[in-house]
Amino acid sequence: MDWYIGIKVTHILCVMGWMTGIFAVPRALIYWHREFEAHGGGGNTGLLTVRLFRFSALLGVIAIGTGLWLAWLLEFPDWVWVKLGLVTVLLAHYVFTGLLVKKAHSGTFDKSDKYLRIFNEISVFVVIGILYIVVAKPF
């Protein structure tokens, strides 16, 4: 297999894993909060949420690393800069999600279910933008 294709496949697989975390962790925080209120303390939902966040964070690092490698190989065309800007927004979203997970781990749930649902949908729109840029390469 051509090594360029190997990098690309690794990038796509890791992006898929990172997206799982980006989409699932805010939703898991909602269930964790409900479990915390009903039973007090942590629980299986909390453990799952923390593990999912950590694992998908690792995949996100690999996805960003391989993405930068591919961008370098392509000599950073204009569309890649737009994609990198949107990935930066997604990364900021994920870092903020991590802060919410950290607070939840200490027993602080200061965001409402509605807030977390809306927060979760923001990432969907950013991902749609990334997909459009990558597929259409408009410039």
matplotlib code that plots the C-alpha trace (Angstrom):
import matplotlib.pyplot as plt

x = [0.0, 1.2, 2.3, 0.3, -2.8, -1.8, -1.6, -4.9, -6.6, -5.2, -6.4, -9.9, -10.2, -8.9, -11.2, -14.2, -13.2, -12.7, -16.1, -17.6, -16.3, -17.2, -20.8, -21.3, -19.6, -21.9, -24.9, -23.3, -22.9, -26.7, -27.2, -24.4, -26.1, -29.4, -27.7, -25.9, -29.1, -31.0, -28.3, -25.7, -22.0, -20.4, -21.6, -21.1, -22.2, -19.6, -16.8, -17.9, -18.0, -14.5, -13.1, -14.8, -13.4, -9.9, -9.8, -11.3, -8.9, -6.0, -7.6, -8.1, -4.3, -3.5, -6.2, -4.7, -1.2, -1.9, -4.0, -1.2, 1.1, -1.2, -1.6, 2.2, 2.4, -0.2, 1.7, -1.1, -3.6, -6.1, -8.9, -6.7, -6.3, -10.1, -10.3, -7.6, -9.5, -12.7, -10.7, -9.4, -13.0, -13.8, -10.7, -11.8, -15.2, -13.6, -11.4, -14.4, -16.2, -13.1, -13.6, -17.2, -16.2, -13.6, -16.2, -18.7, -16.0, -15.8, -19.6, -20.3, -22.9, -23.4, -24.8, -28.4, -29.6, -30.8, -27.4, -25.6, -27.9, -27.4, -23.7, -23.6, -25.3, -22.7, -20.1, -22.4, -22.5, -18.7, -18.2, -20.6, -18.5, -15.3, -16.9, -18.0, -14.5, -12.8, -15.2, -15.8, -12.4, -14.0, -10.7]
y = [0.0, 3.4, 5.2, 8.4, 6.2, 4.8, 8.2, 9.2, 6.0, 6.6, 10.2, 9.2, 6.4, 8.7, 11.5, 9.1, 8.1, 11.7, 12.6, 9.9, 11.6, 15.1, 14.0, 11.6, 13.2, 16.2, 13.8, 11.5, 14.5, 14.9, 11.3, 11.5, 14.6, 12.8, 9.7, 11.9, 13.6, 10.4, 8.3, 10.8, 10.3, 8.8, 5.8, 3.8, 6.7, 8.9, 6.4, 5.8, 9.5, 10.1, 7.1, 8.1, 11.6, 10.4, 7.8, 10.1, 12.9, 10.5, 9.8, 13.6, 14.1, 11.5, 12.9, 16.4, 15.1, 13.1, 15.9, 18.3, 15.8, 15.4, 19.2, 19.5, 16.9, 18.8, 22.0, 23.7, 24.7, 27.4, 25.0, 23.3, 26.6, 27.0, 23.4, 24.0, 27.0, 25.0, 22.1, 24.7, 25.7, 22.0, 21.6, 24.6, 23.0, 19.7, 21.4, 23.1, 19.7, 18.4, 21.2, 20.2, 16.6, 17.6, 19.7, 16.8, 14.4, 16.7, 16.7, 20.1, 20.1, 23.8, 23.5, 22.6, 19.7, 22.3, 24.1, 20.8, 19.8, 23.1, 22.9, 19.5, 20.7, 23.4, 20.7, 19.2, 22.5, 22.8, 19.2, 19.9, 22.9, 20.8, 18.0, 20.6, 22.1, 18.7, 17.3, 20.5, 22.1, 25.4, 27.3]
z = [0.0, -0.9, 2.3, 1.4, 1.3, 4.7, 6.2, 4.7, 6.0, 9.4, 9.3, 8.3, 10.9, 13.7, 12.6, 12.8, 16.3, 17.4, 16.0, 18.1, 21.2, 20.0, 19.3, 22.2, 25.2, 25.6, 25.3, 27.9, 30.2, 30.1, 31.2, 33.8, 35.3, 35.5, 37.1, 39.6, 40.6, 41.0, 42.8, 44.0, 43.3, 40.2, 38.4, 35.2, 33.1, 34.6, 34.1, 30.5, 29.8, 31.1, 29.2, 26.0, 26.3, 27.0, 24.2, 21.6, 22.7, 21.8, 18.4, 17.9, 18.4, 15.8, 13.5, 13.7, 13.4, 10.3, 8.9, 9.2, 7.6, 4.7, 4.4, 4.3, 1.5, -0.4, 0.1, 2.1, -0.7, 0.2, 1.1, 3.7, 5.6, 5.8, 7.0, 9.6, 10.8, 11.2, 12.9, 15.3, 16.2, 16.7, 18.9, 21.0, 21.3, 22.5, 25.0, 26.5, 26.6, 28.5, 31.0, 31.5, 32.0, 34.6, 36.4, 36.3, 37.6, 40.7, 41.0, 39.5, 36.7, 36.0, 32.4, 31.7, 29.5, 26.9, 26.9, 26.3, 23.5, 21.7, 22.5, 20.9, 17.7, 17.2, 16.4, 13.8, 11.8, 12.0, 10.8, 7.9, 7.0, 7.1, 5.0, 2.4, 2.2, 1.9, -0.7, -2.8, -2.5, -3.6, -3.9]

ax = plt.figure().add_subplot(projection="3d")
ax.plot(x, y, z, "-o")
ax.set_aspect("equal")
plt.show()
